[in-house]
């Protein structure tokens, strides 16, 4: 299946980097750095905020995107990564807020391609739709504590020109998504981002799962 860009290049540069998005960048970067990689593959280059930061940390970063106007290192789809890369080419792979832009039928296909080219770890971020409740506690001389509760709102998802599906919508429960991920990866941890709970991070381990 062939895919094309859903939005113009300007989408990623005009009013794109909100406070919440920068918070998501921080968590993406933190999860990648925790894997101590020498090289990283980033799927979905956006405006290169994350890849540029990682490069400044001395990490070799290769980017893939279907939109040539964003100037990725490789123009192509996450559903066909082995066209460009050999098995286990990258210590860590980062794919943030990308897979929901593909029909859900492509979800497991894309995961298998990511698993193929990632040697050790995959860091994944997906949108999680729901009703959010957050409580903050700050006591002098004690680190701030945050408690976040999220209740899925299982309404039917309608394609909006960008997202084909989202976790928390009807048919896409977190339990269902975890079941698919666990077939291919060891799930080290997953969590919503406290200050941007629309985004959920998954830290996945490739090493102990066979490639099908």
C-alpha positions as CSV (number, residue, x, y, z in Angstrom):
1,X,0.0,0.0,0.0
2,X,1.3,3.4,-1.0
3,X,1.0,6.4,1.4
4,X,1.5,10.1,0.8
5,X,1.9,13.2,3.0
6,X,-1.3,14.3,4.8
7,X,-0.3,17.9,5.6
8,X,1.9,20.5,3.9
9,X,5.4,21.1,5.1
10,X,4.3,24.4,6.8
11,X,2.2,22.3,9.3
12,X,5.3,21.4,11.2
13,X,6.7,24.9,11.5
14,X,3.7,27.3,12.1
15,X,2.2,27.0,15.6
16,X,3.2,23.3,15.8
17,X,5.5,23.2,18.8
18,X,3.2,23.9,21.7
19,X,4.2,23.5,25.3
20,X,2.6,20.1,25.4
21,X,4.5,19.0,22.3
22,X,7.8,20.1,23.7
23,X,7.0,18.1,26.8
24,X,6.5,15.1,24.5
25,X,9.8,15.8,22.8
26,X,11.5,15.6,26.2
27,X,10.1,12.2,27.0
28,X,10.9,10.9,23.6
29,X,14.5,12.1,24.0
30,X,14.8,10.8,27.5
31,X,13.6,7.3,26.6
32,X,16.0,7.2,23.7
33,X,19.0,8.4,25.8
34,X,18.1,5.7,28.4
35,X,18.9,3.1,25.9
36,X,22.5,4.5,25.4
37,X,22.5,4.0,21.6
38,X,25.3,4.7,19.2
39,X,22.8,5.0,16.3
40,X,19.1,5.8,16.1
41,X,16.4,5.5,13.4
42,X,13.6,8.1,13.7
43,X,10.4,7.4,11.9
44,X,8.6,10.6,11.1
45,X,11.0,13.5,11.0
46,X,8.5,16.4,11.7
47,X,10.6,19.6,12.1
48,X,13.7,17.7,13.3
49,X,13.6,19.0,16.9
50,X,14.2,15.5,18.3
51,X,16.7,14.3,15.7
52,X,18.7,17.5,16.0
53,X,18.9,17.2,19.8
54,X,20.0,13.6,19.6
55,X,22.7,14.5,17.0
56,X,24.0,17.2,19.4
57,X,24.4,14.4,22.0
58,X,26.8,12.7,19.6
59,X,24.3,10.1,18.4
60,X,24.2,9.1,14.7
61,X,20.6,9.6,13.7
62,X,19.0,8.5,10.4
63,X,15.5,9.7,9.6
64,X,12.7,8.2,7.5
65,X,9.5,10.0,6.3
66,X,7.1,9.7,3.4
67,X,7.2,13.4,2.7
68,X,10.3,14.4,0.7
69,X,9.7,18.1,1.5
70,X,10.7,17.5,5.1
71,X,14.1,16.3,3.8
72,X,14.5,13.0,5.6
73,X,17.5,10.8,5.0
74,X,15.3,8.2,3.4
75,X,11.9,8.9,1.7
76,X,9.7,5.9,2.4
77,X,7.1,4.2,4.6
78,X,7.4,2.6,8.0
79,X,5.6,-0.4,6.4
80,X,8.6,-1.2,4.2
81,X,11.7,-0.4,6.2
82,X,13.6,-3.4,5.1
83,X,13.7,-1.9,1.6
84,X,16.3,0.5,2.9
85,X,17.9,-1.1,5.9
86,X,19.3,-4.5,6.9
87,X,18.2,-6.5,9.9
88,X,19.3,-5.0,13.2
89,X,20.8,-1.8,11.6
90,X,20.0,0.5,14.5
91,X,20.5,0.2,18.3
92,X,17.2,2.1,18.9
93,X,14.3,3.1,16.8
94,X,12.0,6.0,17.7
95,X,8.5,6.3,16.2
96,X,6.5,9.1,17.8
97,X,2.9,9.9,16.8
98,X,3.2,8.2,13.4
99,X,1.3,4.9,13.3
100,X,-2.1,6.4,13.9
101,X,-1.7,8.2,10.5
102,X,-1.9,4.7,8.8
103,X,-5.0,2.5,8.6
104,X,-5.0,0.1,11.6
105,X,-4.6,-2.8,9.2
106,X,-1.0,-1.5,8.8
107,X,-0.3,-1.4,12.5
108,X,1.2,-4.8,13.0
109,X,2.9,-4.7,9.6
110,X,4.7,-1.5,10.7
111,X,5.6,-3.0,14.0
112,X,7.3,-6.0,12.4
113,X,9.3,-3.7,10.1
114,X,10.5,-1.7,13.1
115,X,11.4,-4.8,14.9
116,X,13.4,-6.0,11.9
117,X,15.6,-3.0,11.7
118,X,16.0,-2.3,15.4
119,X,18.8,-4.2,17.2
120,X,17.8,-3.5,20.8
121,X,14.9,-1.1,21.5
122,X,11.9,0.6,20.0
123,X,10.4,3.7,21.6
124,X,6.9,4.3,20.5
125,X,4.4,7.1,21.1
126,X,0.7,6.9,20.2
127,X,-2.3,9.1,20.9
128,X,-4.6,8.1,23.8
129,X,-8.1,9.6,23.7
130,X,-10.0,9.8,27.0
131,X,-11.2,11.8,30.0
132,X,-8.3,13.0,32.1
133,X,-8.0,13.7,35.8
134,X,-4.8,15.1,37.3
135,X,-3.9,15.9,40.9
136,X,-0.7,17.7,41.9
137,X,0.9,17.7,45.3
138,X,3.7,20.1,46.3
139,X,5.0,20.3,49.8
140,X,8.0,22.5,50.8
141,X,11.3,20.6,50.5
142,X,9.6,17.6,48.8
143,X,9.5,16.9,45.1
144,X,6.2,17.6,43.4
145,X,4.0,14.6,43.0
146,X,1.5,14.1,40.1
147,X,-1.3,11.6,40.0
148,X,-3.0,11.1,36.6
149,X,-6.1,9.1,35.9
150,X,-7.5,8.5,32.4
151,X,-10.9,7.1,31.6
152,X,-11.2,5.8,28.0
153,X,-14.2,7.3,26.1
154,X,-15.2,4.6,23.7
155,X,-16.7,6.6,20.9
156,X,-16.4,5.6,17.3
157,X,-13.4,7.1,15.6
158,X,-13.9,9.0,12.3
159,X,-11.0,9.7,10.0
160,X,-10.2,13.4,10.3
161,X,-7.8,13.6,7.4
162,X,-4.9,12.6,9.6
163,X,-5.7,10.0,12.3
164,X,-7.2,6.7,11.3
165,X,-7.5,5.5,14.9
166,X,-6.5,6.3,18.5
167,X,-6.1,4.3,21.6
168,X,-9.2,4.7,23.8
169,X,-11.6,4.9,20.9
170,X,-14.1,2.1,20.2
171,X,-12.2,-1.0,19.1
172,X,-8.8,0.3,20.2
173,X,-8.6,-0.3,23.9
174,X,-5.2,-0.1,25.6
175,X,-5.5,-3.8,26.5
176,X,-5.9,-4.6,22.8
177,X,-2.9,-2.5,21.8
178,X,-0.8,-4.1,24.5
179,X,-1.8,-7.6,23.3
180,X,-0.5,-6.8,19.8
181,X,2.7,-5.2,21.1
182,X,3.5,-8.2,23.4
183,X,3.4,-10.6,20.5
184,X,6.5,-8.8,19.0
185,X,8.3,-7.1,21.9
186,X,9.0,-7.3,25.6
187,X,7.2,-4.2,27.0
188,X,9.5,-2.6,29.5
189,X,7.1,0.1,30.5
190,X,4.3,2.3,29.1
191,X,2.7,5.4,30.5
192,X,0.9,8.6,29.6
193,X,2.9,11.7,29.6
194,X,1.8,13.6,32.8
195,X,1.7,17.1,31.2
196,X,0.5,15.8,27.8
197,X,-1.7,12.7,28.6
198,X,-3.0,12.6,25.0
199,X,0.4,11.0,24.2
200,X,1.3,7.6,25.5
201,X,4.9,6.3,25.5
202,X,5.9,2.6,25.1
203,X,9.4,1.4,25.8
204,X,9.9,-1.9,23.9
205,X,12.7,-4.4,24.0
206,X,13.5,-6.3,20.8
207,X,16.2,-8.6,22.0
208,X,14.2,-11.4,23.5
209,X,11.6,-11.8,20.7
210,X,12.0,-13.8,17.5
211,X,11.5,-12.0,14.2
212,X,8.6,-13.5,12.1
